[in-house]
Amino acid sequence: MNRKEVLLLSIGVFLTVISWLIADIHHAATEDKIKSRIVIPQVQQYNISKEMLETLRNKTE
């Protein structure tokens, strides 16, 4: 290999690494935006009466 071939190979590897870094940064930047759109469901407050618990307990016995 002469110097010209080594130079072209080095430039090709350098450009590949730079494009890989740019693609990774772009992916990381857009991934956060996608995750923030997820809506977490609200947990509702339920009232459990003692009568209902007694009825269930009597059914199991």
Number of C-alpha atoms within 10 A of each C-alpha: 5 6 8 9 10 11 11 11 12 12 12 12 12 12 12 12 12 12 12 12 12 12 12 11 12 11 11 11 11 10 11 10 10 9 9 8 8 8 7 6 6 6 6 6 6 6 6 8 8 9 9 10 11 10 10 11 10 9 8 6 5
